Amino acid sequence: MEAAMGLMRRIPPKHTNTALSALLSLIPNHSSDLLSQVDQPLQVLCDVDCGKEFILCEYNRDADSYRSPWSNKYHPSLEDGSFPSLELRKLEVEANDIFAIYRDQYYEGGISSVYMWEDGNEGFVACFLIKKDGSKTGQGRRGYLEEGAWDAIHVIEVGPEEEENTNYRLTSTVMLTLTTNNESSGTFSLSGSIRRQMTMKLSVAEGHLCNMGRMIEEMESKLRYSLDQVYFGKTREMVCTLRPPSEVAQIRIPES
């Protein structure tokens, strides 16, 4: 299992589904652990009752059906599916509306979904998902990318209230895929993922959504910075090492 997880951490996100299927066939006795621990690129389905798209993941799946956050119905229909309590469902609806505004402001489009469910410690868990298609055939504004995808998964474990404070534990994963294929930039492919955790104890005076929103906003800023430093920064360093800029190439060392 340790070797399998090490392999999956090194697989580009766009090949995750293929690699995971191969591992499930090789070690079927670890299938539940693999499916719960390996983050896969997010898939999308349309809620025919509302005409809105929602994101599929392990957190809204029951058997082979997926619950829509808009209609609170399973697709395909499932009679005995699990649902959040009425109070938590009300918070889930509000979170989806607010997170859609956040998505439009930060991502200029895309698809978002929020799912919530009770845990066994008198608290609850919330999952915030964002999928942005940045390719020239999708929602890319500039049209430079042949393929481009940003999948963000934020899972927040909310503990029971202790006097006026609550413990929050955020686990965030971002999967990024970029591919170009044109005359100006040539052919270039970059794909990777990054995961970080954050734990905070916050006052519930302003409500859970305010606290979770601030944590996600802070975490996404850190993740974007890390991606820029690790992936784009290292790529620029390698390109400049292999092919120095024209200004550097023109500098000649004087003869002694």
C-alpha positions as CSV (number, residue, x, y, z in Angstrom):
1,M,0.0,0.0,0.0
2,E,2.8,2.4,0.8
3,A,4.5,1.7,-2.5
4,A,1.2,2.2,-4.3
5,M,0.6,5.6,-2.7
6,G,4.2,6.6,-3.5
7,L,3.5,5.7,-7.1
8,M,0.3,7.7,-7.2
9,R,1.9,10.8,-5.8
10,R,4.3,10.8,-8.8
11,I,1.7,10.2,-11.5
12,P,0.5,13.3,-13.4
13,P,-3.1,14.0,-12.6
14,K,-4.3,13.5,-16.2
15,H,-3.1,9.8,-15.9
16,T,-4.4,9.2,-12.4
17,N,-7.6,7.4,-13.5
18,T,-5.6,4.9,-15.7
19,A,-3.0,4.3,-13.0
20,L,-5.6,3.9,-10.3
21,S,-7.6,1.4,-12.4
22,A,-4.4,-0.7,-12.9
23,L,-3.6,-0.6,-9.1
24,L,-7.1,-1.7,-8.2
25,S,-6.8,-4.7,-10.5
26,L,-3.3,-5.6,-9.0
27,I,-4.2,-5.1,-5.3
28,P,-8.0,-5.5,-5.1
29,N,-7.8,-6.1,-1.3
30,H,-6.7,-2.4,-0.9
31,S,-9.4,-1.0,-3.1
32,S,-11.3,0.9,-0.4
33,D,-8.0,2.5,0.9
34,L,-6.9,3.5,-2.5
35,L,-10.3,5.1,-3.5
36,S,-10.5,7.0,-0.2
37,Q,-6.9,8.3,-0.2
38,V,-6.2,9.0,-3.9
39,D,-7.6,12.3,-5.3
40,Q,-8.8,11.9,-8.8
41,P,-9.5,14.6,-11.4
42,L,-13.1,15.9,-10.8
43,Q,-15.9,14.8,-13.1
44,V,-19.1,16.7,-13.9
45,L,-22.8,15.7,-14.3
46,C,-25.8,17.8,-15.1
47,D,-28.8,17.9,-12.6
48,V,-31.7,17.5,-15.0
49,D,-34.2,18.8,-12.4
50,C,-32.4,22.1,-12.0
51,G,-30.5,22.3,-15.3
52,K,-27.2,22.9,-13.3
53,E,-24.0,21.0,-13.4
54,F,-22.5,19.6,-10.3
55,I,-19.2,17.9,-9.4
56,L,-18.8,14.2,-8.8
57,C,-16.5,12.9,-6.1
58,E,-16.3,10.3,-3.3
59,Y,-18.0,12.7,-0.9
60,N,-21.3,12.8,-2.7
61,R,-21.3,9.2,-3.9
62,D,-23.5,6.4,-2.6
63,A,-23.2,3.1,-4.4
64,D,-23.1,4.2,-8.1
65,S,-25.2,7.3,-7.7
66,Y,-24.1,10.9,-6.9
67,R,-26.1,13.5,-4.9
68,S,-26.7,16.9,-6.5
69,P,-26.2,19.9,-4.1
70,W,-28.9,21.8,-6.0
71,S,-31.8,19.4,-5.8
72,N,-30.5,17.1,-3.1
73,K,-31.4,14.1,-5.3
74,Y,-29.3,11.2,-6.4
75,H,-28.4,10.7,-10.1
76,P,-29.2,8.0,-11.1
77,S,-32.1,7.8,-8.6
78,L,-31.4,6.0,-5.3
79,E,-34.1,5.3,-2.8
80,D,-32.0,4.6,0.3
81,G,-29.2,7.1,-0.2
82,S,-27.7,9.0,2.7
83,F,-28.6,12.7,3.2
84,P,-27.5,15.4,5.6
85,S,-29.8,16.5,8.4
86,L,-32.3,19.4,7.7
87,E,-30.1,21.9,9.6
88,L,-26.9,20.8,7.8
89,R,-28.7,20.8,4.4
90,K,-29.8,24.4,5.0
91,L,-26.1,25.3,5.7
92,E,-25.1,23.3,2.6
93,V,-27.5,25.3,0.3
94,E,-26.2,28.6,1.7
95,A,-22.6,27.5,1.2
96,N,-23.2,26.5,-2.5
97,D,-24.7,30.0,-3.2
98,I,-21.8,31.8,-1.5
99,F,-19.1,29.6,-3.0
100,A,-20.5,30.2,-6.5
101,I,-19.8,33.9,-6.0
102,Y,-16.3,33.2,-4.7
103,R,-15.7,30.9,-7.8
104,D,-16.8,33.6,-10.2
105,Q,-14.7,36.3,-8.6
106,Y,-11.5,34.3,-8.3
107,Y,-11.7,31.9,-11.3
108,E,-13.9,33.9,-13.8
109,G,-16.2,30.9,-14.2
110,G,-15.9,27.2,-13.7
111,I,-18.1,24.8,-11.7
112,S,-18.3,24.5,-8.0
113,S,-20.1,22.2,-5.5
114,V,-20.3,22.0,-1.7
115,Y,-21.2,18.9,0.2
116,M,-21.7,18.5,4.0
117,W,-22.4,15.5,6.2
118,E,-22.3,14.6,9.9
119,D,-19.3,12.8,11.5
120,G,-19.2,10.7,14.6
121,N,-17.8,13.4,16.9
122,E,-20.8,15.6,17.1
123,G,-19.4,17.8,14.4
124,F,-19.6,17.8,10.6
125,V,-17.4,17.7,7.5
126,A,-17.7,20.0,4.5
127,C,-16.2,19.5,1.1
128,F,-15.7,22.5,-1.3
129,L,-14.9,21.6,-4.9
130,I,-13.9,23.8,-7.9
131,K,-13.3,22.7,-11.5
132,K,-12.1,25.1,-14.1
133,D,-11.6,24.2,-17.7
134,G,-9.0,26.6,-19.0
135,S,-8.5,25.2,-22.5
136,K,-9.3,27.2,-25.7
137,T,-12.4,25.0,-26.2
138,G,-13.5,25.5,-22.6
139,Q,-13.6,28.5,-20.4
140,G,-10.1,29.8,-21.2
141,R,-10.3,33.6,-21.7
142,R,-7.0,33.9,-23.7
143,G,-7.1,30.7,-25.7
144,Y,-3.4,29.9,-25.3
145,L,-3.9,26.4,-23.9
146,E,-4.6,23.3,-25.9
147,E,-5.6,21.6,-22.6
148,G,-5.9,23.3,-19.2
149,A,-7.6,22.1,-16.0
150,W,-7.6,23.2,-12.4
151,D,-9.2,20.9,-9.9
152,A,-9.4,22.1,-6.2
153,I,-10.6,19.9,-3.4
154,H,-11.0,21.4,0.1
155,V,-12.2,19.2,2.9
156,I,-12.9,20.8,6.3
157,E,-13.5,18.8,9.5
158,V,-15.5,21.0,11.9
159,G,-15.3,19.8,15.5
160,P,-18.1,20.3,18.1
161,E,-18.3,23.8,19.6
162,E,-16.3,24.4,22.8
163,E,-17.8,27.4,24.6
164,E,-17.4,30.1,21.9
165,N,-14.7,28.4,19.7
166,T,-14.5,25.5,17.3
167,N,-11.6,23.5,15.8
168,Y,-11.3,23.4,12.1
169,R,-9.0,21.1,10.1
170,L,-8.6,21.9,6.4
171,T,-7.0,19.5,3.9
172,S,-6.6,21.0,0.4
173,T,-5.5,19.4,-2.8
174,V,-5.0,21.1,-6.2
175,M,-4.4,19.3,-9.5
176,L,-3.1,21.3,-12.4
177,T,-2.7,20.3,-16.0
178,L,-1.4,22.6,-18.8
179,T,-0.6,21.8,-22.4
180,T,0.2,24.2,-25.3
181,N,0.7,23.4,-28.9
182,N,1.1,26.5,-31.2
183,E,3.8,28.1,-33.3
184,S,4.6,30.9,-30.8
185,S,5.2,28.8,-27.7
186,G,5.7,25.4,-29.2
187,T,4.7,22.2,-27.4
188,F,4.8,22.2,-23.7
189,S,3.1,20.0,-21.0
190,L,3.0,20.5,-17.3
191,S,1.0,18.4,-14.9
192,G,1.1,18.0,-11.1
193,S,-0.7,18.1,-7.8
194,I,-0.1,19.6,-4.4
195,R,-1.6,19.0,-1.0
196,R,-1.5,21.0,2.2
197,Q,-3.2,21.0,5.6
198,M,-4.2,23.7,8.0
199,T,-5.6,23.6,11.6
200,M,-7.2,26.6,13.3
201,K,-9.3,27.3,16.4
202,L,-11.8,30.1,15.6
203,S,-14.7,31.9,17.2
204,V,-18.1,30.9,15.9
205,A,-19.5,34.4,16.4
206,E,-19.7,35.1,12.7
207,G,-20.7,31.6,11.7
208,H,-19.1,28.5,10.3
209,L,-19.3,29.7,6.6
210,C,-17.2,32.8,7.4
211,N,-14.5,30.8,9.1
212,M,-14.4,28.2,6.4
213,G,-14.4,30.8,3.7
214,R,-11.4,32.6,5.2
215,M,-9.4,29.4,5.6
216,I,-10.1,28.3,2.0
217,E,-9.1,31.8,0.7
218,E,-5.9,31.8,2.6
219,M,-5.1,28.2,1.7
220,E,-5.7,28.8,-2.0
221,S,-3.3,31.8,-2.0
222,K,-0.6,29.6,-0.5
223,L,-1.2,26.8,-3.0
224,R,-1.1,29.2,-5.9
225,Y,2.2,30.6,-4.6
226,S,3.6,27.1,-4.1
227,L,2.6,26.0,-7.6
228,D,4.2,29.1,-9.1
229,Q,7.5,28.5,-7.2
230,V,7.7,24.7,-7.6
231,Y,6.3,24.2,-11.1
232,F,6.6,27.4,-13.0
233,G,9.7,28.6,-11.2
234,K,11.6,25.4,-11.7
235,T,10.5,25.2,-15.3
236,R,11.8,28.7,-16.0
237,E,15.1,27.8,-14.3
238,M,15.5,24.7,-16.5
239,V,14.6,26.6,-19.7
240,C,17.0,29.4,-19.0
241,T,19.7,26.8,-18.2
242,L,19.2,24.9,-21.4
243,R,18.4,27.9,-23.6
244,P,19.8,31.1,-22.2
245,P,17.9,34.3,-23.0
246,S,19.2,36.2,-26.1
247,E,20.6,39.0,-23.9
248,V,22.8,36.5,-22.0
249,A,23.8,34.7,-25.1
250,Q,25.1,37.9,-26.7
251,I,27.4,38.7,-23.8
252,R,31.0,37.7,-24.7
253,I,33.8,37.2,-22.2
254,P,36.7,39.4,-23.2
255,E,39.9,37.6,-24.2
256,S,42.7,37.8,-21.7
